[in-house]
Amino acid sequence: MYYFIINVSVMNVYKEPSFNSAVLTQALIGESCPVIGQSENWYNIKQWDGYEGWVHGFYGIIQKEKYTSNSVFYHSHGVVHDEKNNPIRTINFGGQLSVIENENSYSVKLPDGQQGLIENGLRTDPLTPSRESIANLAKSFLGIPYLWGGISTQGFDCSGFVQTVFKAHGIEFPRDSHLQADYLHKNIELENVQKGDLLFFAEGNQINHVAIGLGGADLINARGWVQIESMDEKNTHFSKKLDDLFVKALSIEEVLNS
């Protein structure tokens, strides 16, 4: 088996082997994806969450071994630079790096073998999962624009935002909102929503939007940009559209305790 190792901060994954094809999702630096097909310089890959799609060869490294990352970047944006402070590679929240030294700064080895330095932002373990931590991390992304297929601090779509927040806490959700709705099992009333619970919305009987609850009818979601909204008419962030499309709320208690 060969692996496609992502060698750029954020990489688009396409439906077909063409830049004119639809973007399905994204992948971040350091992820090792099994190669399941090839068409000239395009590779069909399978990501950690089961998503399959096509990527161009210049985004990554093809090799038989996985990239041995041991740390994850937990700041919104950063730069790996050389000893003269020249940028080598940018990195976004969730990117994986191989740390080979840890003194005043982190010395890292990139997937292509280049070595560089980064000052801070790396963790070897995920955040401790709690409702408060999930809500706080979600709020730290406020203002980041909506991007179809986006899973990074360059831009999120609604389910990519949810997946990123929970993955940072060691909780691996499926990629799409309708799959996330099937992943949890305990329905709760809106008035009983706590921080971190998930709220789902549908158009045409198909769930197509998800938000992270902040308690009761208040929520944070990627819609236009990452923003706080509410289904409470008395709240200044009230959204009639979300109120009209709301389907159900699901508790995250089962994944917090697992």
Buried (B, 14 or more C-beta within 10 A) or exposed (E): EBBBBBBBBBBBBBEBBEEEBEBBBBBBBBBBBBBEEBEEEBBBBBBEBEBBBBBBEEBBBEEEEBBEBEBBBBBBBBBBBEEEEEEBBBBBBBBBBBBEEEEEBBBBBBBEEEBBBBEEBBEEEBBEBEBEBBBEBBBBBEEBEBBEBBBBBBBBBBBBBBBBBBBBBEBEBBBBBBBBBEBBEEEBEBEEBBBBBBBBBBEEEEBBBBBBBBBBBBBBBBBEBBBBBBBBEEBEBBBEEBBEBBBBBBBBBEBBEE
